[in-house]
Amino acid sequence: MTDHAEEFEDHRQVLIGLAYRLLGSVWDAEDVVQDAYLRWSRVDRAEVRDARGFLITVVSRLAIDQLRSARVTREAYVGPWLPEPVATDTLGPLDTAELRDTVAYATVHLMERLSPPERAVFVLREAFQLPYEEIAGVVDASVANCRQMYSRAGRHLAAGRDRFPLSDDEHAELLSRFLEAAAGGDLSALAELLAEDVVAWSDGGGKVRAALRPVLGRKKVLAFLTGLLNRYPLESFELVDINGGPALSITADGERQIGLVAFRDGLIGTIYSIRNPDKLTHLSS
């Protein structure tokens, strides 16, 4: 049992990162990984040739089942359901562009558009470079069908992903300029940073005040941000490392929130504000 536990711990962080990519929730990811450990503890290790591959398969199947039931719950959520932000250092290795991109907040949000099998195929192929033959066994589909799902998922995600991603330093600089303009009430500088079709998302989960629908377009987003800052002045803020990139931890009106932005062609295309305190628990110091 000790050997089982030690071997599992060698893979835990990678499995958490996998489950999070599939579920968008650290809570659910941890539950799935713990369930996978219970199953692992009952396995005859002599019958497992590749522990990593075995555990990735188990976690993926559990996550697909969990995602199917979670989608029903999320449809009844108060306001938009946004993924839970997660500290980068809890997500496992991000030593390839694919691993980093598939955990980027905007990508995790966009993956909500995919069906559970499509999401699993995309993550296993894009992030973990599994061959289609192995992926087919995980999602119980043919190799040809997996190829189609991967292609379809890529098309769904392409429209919302930046063709020319910024470096972390460029991202942080523009994020700081955005906050400086917003906090200073400089609408002209703020407008210059926003794409014409920018979208602002807020997630309060019915626990705190938040917009119940996405705010669409530069003019409406400017009015929305101005109204918020007039009513709830910033008390404190800091740059933090979230989902593999820079983000803002903000306190206003005594309430903490995480703010993230996604860029498109050098301008802010999407703004995310996660205010539901339940989704910030893992980020508490």
C-alpha angles and dihedrals in degrees: 000000000000091000090049091052095047093049091048091051089056088065102032098100093049090049092050089052091049094048092046092053089053097044109025089221128097091201092055092042092055091048091051093048091049090051088050090053092053089053091046091052090060096048123105098240091206089067094054114084097179115031095187093050092045093051094045089054093049094046092046093052092046091048093051090054091046092048092053092056093039092057090063091052093047091055088063093046117125105253124339116342110227127186119264111260113236134196109255095232092063095058102077126241117348096183097133130058090240094054091049096044095050091056095045108120095239091051093049088050093048091050088067084079091065128085114248093257092046091050092050093048092048095048095043092049101036101038104025100030093224115172115251091245090063094041090053089058092050097051096032095239137117121270090245091052091049090053089052092048091050092050092046092049091050091053092049092051099040095076093058100041125088113251090207108038118202125237117252090255093052090045092051092047093052091043090054091048089051092052093044092052093045095046091046094048091238099155094175093056091043093051090052090059096050127084115233091247097040116156125208118204125192128190117194096147090215088292098096136011114288139144110276093211134035114268111233130206136018097271095050093042091052091051091046094051093044091052092050094049092047091053100035113030116202113264099183141344141178139180112254135181108248129166092350097310148058119298138162127251104202134183117198128161088000093300127112124222139170117232123198133173133200118210129216120190091343096310132096107264100170135024121198124194116185108193103153102114091212089065093052098054095097089053095055113118 
